[in-house]
């Protein structure tokens, strides 16, 4: 649903579903990446922290784009997608590195 909203916003569709789906994407993409990084927390705490982190990521992207006078909907979606992908990639790299260096003591 979120990916569909991002696609609708990127192609500048006039669909009435564009707004809600894009908003869902802007909250879900960074929240999912942050939740993956916070694997050790309890589920409720991880959810609250991930949603708060998603709001912070969105606000920082918006503030940065407004500060340099380069605000656009497409640019915001691309920036949030890139930041979420980098966070998720770093989590995956950390887990892969942890598997190769961790030894079992069984």
C-alpha positions in Angstrom: 0.0 0.0 0.0 2.8 2.4 0.9 4.8 1.6 -2.2 1.7 2.1 -4.3 1.2 5.6 -2.7 4.8 6.5 -3.4 4.5 5.4 -7.0 1.3 7.5 -7.4 3.0 10.5 -6.0 6.1 10.1 -8.2 4.0 9.8 -11.4 1.9 12.8 -10.3 -1.4 10.8 -10.5 -4.7 12.6 -9.7 -6.1 9.6 -7.8 -7.9 10.3 -4.6 -5.9 7.5 -3.0 -2.6 9.3 -3.6 -2.7 11.3 -0.4 -3.5 8.6 2.2 -1.3 6.0 0.6 1.7 8.5 0.3 1.2 9.5 3.9 1.2 5.8 4.9 4.5 5.3 2.9 6.1 8.3 4.5 5.4 6.9 8.0 5.8 3.2 7.3 9.1 3.1 5.3 11.3 4.8 7.9 9.4 3.2 10.8 10.1 -0.3 9.3 13.8 0.5 8.9 14.1 1.9 12.4 12.1 -1.0 13.9 14.5 -3.5 12.2 17.4 -1.6 13.9 15.7 -1.8 17.3 15.4 -5.6 17.4 16.2 -5.9 21.1 13.3 -3.8 22.4 9.9 -5.1 23.5 7.3 -4.9 20.7 5.4 -1.9 22.1 8.5 0.1 22.9 10.0 -0.7 19.4 6.7 0.4 17.8 6.6 3.7 19.7 10.3 4.4 19.0 10.0 3.5 15.3 7.0 5.7 14.7 8.7 8.6 16.6 11.8 8.0 14.5 9.8 8.0 11.3 8.3 11.4 12.3 11.8 12.7 13.0 13.1 11.5 9.7 10.3 13.1 7.8 10.7 16.4 9.7 14.4 16.5 9.1 14.0 15.9 5.4 11.3 18.6 5.2 13.4 21.1 7.2 16.5 20.4 5.1 14.7 20.7 1.8 13.0 24.0 3.0 16.3 25.4 4.2 18.0 25.0 0.9 14.8 26.1 -1.0 14.5 22.8 -2.9 11.1 21.5 -1.6 9.2 19.2 -3.8 6.9 16.3 -3.1 8.9 14.0 -5.4 12.2 15.0 -3.8 10.8 14.4 -0.3 9.6 10.9 -1.2 12.9 10.1 -2.8 14.9 11.4 0.2 12.8 9.5 2.7 13.1 6.4 0.6 16.9 6.8 0.4 17.3 7.4 4.1 15.1 4.4 4.9 17.0 2.2 2.5 20.3 3.3 4.0 19.1 2.5 7.5 17.8 -0.9 6.5 21.0 -1.7 4.6 23.2 -0.8 7.6 21.0 -3.1 9.8 21.4 -5.9 7.3 25.1 -5.4 7.0 25.5 -5.3 10.8 23.6 -8.6 11.1 25.6 -10.2 8.3 28.8 -9.1 10.0 27.6 -10.4 13.3 26.9 -13.9 11.8 30.5 -14.2 10.4 32.3 -13.1 13.5 30.1 -14.8 16.2 31.1 -18.3 17.1 28.9 -20.8 18.8 30.1 -22.2 22.1 27.9 -25.3 22.1 
